[in-house]
Amino acid sequence: MEQQIIITELFEKGGLTMGPLLFLSILALSTIIERLWFWATVLTKEKLIIEQILRAARQQWDFAPEIARQASNQPIGRFLYTPLRL
């Protein structure tokens, strides 16, 4: 018959190294979640900027570089502003 090993037993068997391993595991997981949140936010903002620039380029070309310049705090704004100002 198989014995079920509960988490507290694993910690007891692991000894002193289990505390830092648990801490680092939680730290790694929280870093992953934070980076996912960051990139989701950045990509959402960039999508909105691209839509605004494309809409302006279709309707009145002169406003497109200005929108890109105003969005120069985002990477996509800087990327699009350079060719649009030419």
N, C-alpha and C positions, 0 to 999 in steps of 0.2 A: 504494500500500500504506500502510495506516494505521500510524502509529508508536504504540507503547505508551509512555505517560508513567508513569514510576515515581515514587513518592512523594518520593524524594530529589531528583529533577529538579524537581518542583513546589516544593520548599523552596528550591532554588537559584534558581529563577526568581522566587519570591516575595520573596526578599531578607530584610531584617532584620525585616519585619513578620510573618513566618511564625511566629517563636518565640512572641511574645505571643498571636497568634491560636490557636496550638495549646494554649497554657496556658489561655487563657480558654475554649476549647472543652471541655477536660477538666474545668475547674472547673464549667462549666454542666452538663455531663453528670453529674458527681458530685452536684451540688445537686438535680437532677431525681431521681436514684436515691434520695437521702436523703429527699426529701419524699414520694416514693412509699412508702418503707418506713415513715415516720412516720405517714402517713394510714392505711395498712393496719393498723398496730398500734392506732391510736386507734379505728378503726372496729370492729376485732375486740373490743377491750375494751368499747366501748359496746354492742355487740350482746349480750355476756354480761351486762352490767348490766341492760339492758332485759329480757332473759329472766328474770333473778332477780327483778326488780321485778314483772313480770307474774305469775310463779309465786306470789310472796308475796301479791299482790293477789287472786288466785283462791282461795288457801287460807286466809289469815288477813290481812285488810286492814291491821291495825295494824302489821305488820312492813314493809309496802311503803315508807312514808315513812322508816323507819329505814335501810333498805337504800339508798335514794336519798341520804340524808344522809351515810352512810358513803362513798358514791361521789361526793361533792361535789368531789373533785379532778379529775373528768372533766366536760366540758361537759354531757353528757347527764344526769349525776347532779344537777347544779345546776338544769338545765332541768326535770327531773321532780320534784325535791324541793319546789319552790315550790308547785305546785298540790296535791301530795299532803299537805303539812302542813296545808293548809286543811281 
